[in-house]
Amino acid sequence: QVQLVESGGGLVQAGGSLRLSCAASGSRFGFNDMGWFRQAPGEQRELVATITSGGFRNYAKSVKGRFTISRDSAKNTVDLQMNSLKPEDTAVYYCNAKQQRNYVLWDYWGQGTQVTVSS
């Protein structure tokens, strides 16, 4: 059973920084894309950043230049360094990992971690 466990959320003032971490366990296989999504109250879940197994990074326009995603494929971890945080970054952040096995793409999610940015 694959599990994703996030850590690092919290309350920070605007302009501050936070680092989110996610560790995937329970699989003998590596993961394809790993990434972070977020969901604010009353909003749909949206992509924040993803990184492929080859290291290609993709960012939402709203976070480009402020957030940096990284991963350690040997440890099945993915981190999100968030700098220059804004109140509009307030949301529950979810770790995501995709894994292709037997021609099926499996999609795994963490339980979410709250990030609150005060003005």
C-alpha positions in Angstrom: 0.0 0.0 0.0 1.6 3.3 -1.1 1.4 6.1 1.4 2.5 9.7 1.0 3.2 11.6 4.2 3.6 15.4 4.1 5.2 17.7 6.6 6.3 21.3 6.9 3.1 23.3 6.7 2.2 26.1 9.1 1.5 29.7 9.6 3.9 32.3 8.2 3.7 36.1 7.5 3.7 37.4 4.0 7.1 37.5 2.6 8.2 34.5 4.6 9.3 31.1 3.7 8.2 27.5 4.3 9.5 24.1 3.1 7.1 21.2 2.5 8.4 17.7 2.4 6.7 14.5 1.2 7.9 10.9 1.7 6.4 8.0 -0.3 6.5 4.5 1.1 5.1 1.1 0.5 6.3 0.5 -3.1 9.1 -1.5 -4.6 9.0 0.6 -7.7 9.9 4.2 -8.3 7.6 7.0 -9.3 7.1 8.9 -12.5 6.0 12.4 -11.9 5.9 13.7 -8.3 4.5 17.1 -7.3 2.4 19.4 -5.3 -1.1 20.6 -5.7 -3.1 23.0 -3.5 -6.8 23.7 -2.7 -8.1 26.9 -1.1 -11.5 27.0 0.5 -14.2 27.1 -2.1 -11.7 26.5 -4.9 -10.7 23.6 -7.1 -7.5 21.7 -6.5 -4.8 23.2 -8.7 -1.3 22.3 -9.7 1.5 24.1 -8.0 4.6 22.3 -9.3 5.6 18.9 -10.7 8.9 17.2 -11.4 9.5 14.2 -13.6 11.8 11.3 -12.8 14.3 12.9 -15.2 14.2 16.2 -13.3 12.1 18.3 -15.6 10.2 20.9 -13.6 6.8 22.5 -14.3 5.4 25.4 -12.2 2.1 27.2 -12.0 2.5 30.8 -13.3 1.5 32.1 -9.9 4.4 30.5 -8.1 7.2 30.6 -10.8 10.3 32.3 -9.4 9.1 32.0 -5.8 8.7 28.2 -5.3 11.3 25.5 -6.1 10.5 21.8 -6.3 13.1 19.1 -5.8 13.1 15.3 -5.4 15.3 12.5 -4.3 14.3 9.5 -6.4 16.4 7.1 -4.4 14.5 8.0 -1.2 11.1 8.7 -3.0 10.8 12.1 -1.5 9.7 15.4 -3.0 10.2 18.9 -1.4 8.7 22.3 -2.1 10.7 25.3 -1.0 8.3 28.3 -0.9 9.7 31.8 -0.7 8.2 35.2 -0.8 4.9 33.8 0.3 1.7 35.7 -0.3 -1.7 35.5 1.4 -3.1 34.1 -1.8 -0.8 31.1 -1.3 -3.0 30.0 1.7 -4.4 26.6 1.0 -4.1 22.9 1.9 -1.1 21.5 0.0 -1.2 18.0 -1.3 1.6 15.8 -2.3 1.0 13.7 -5.5 3.0 10.8 -7.0 2.2 8.9 -10.2 3.4 5.4 -10.9 3.1 3.4 -14.1 2.8 -0.4 -13.5 1.5 -3.0 -16.0 0.4 -0.2 -18.4 -1.8 1.4 -15.8 -1.0 4.8 -14.3 -1.6 4.9 -10.6 -2.2 8.2 -8.8 -1.4 8.6 -5.2 -2.2 11.5 -2.8 -1.1 12.6 0.6 -3.5 13.7 3.3 -2.7 17.4 2.9 -0.9 20.0 5.0 -2.2 23.4 5.8 -0.3 26.5 4.7 -1.5 29.8 6.0 0.0 33.1 5.0 -1.0 36.2 7.0 -0.9 39.7 5.6 
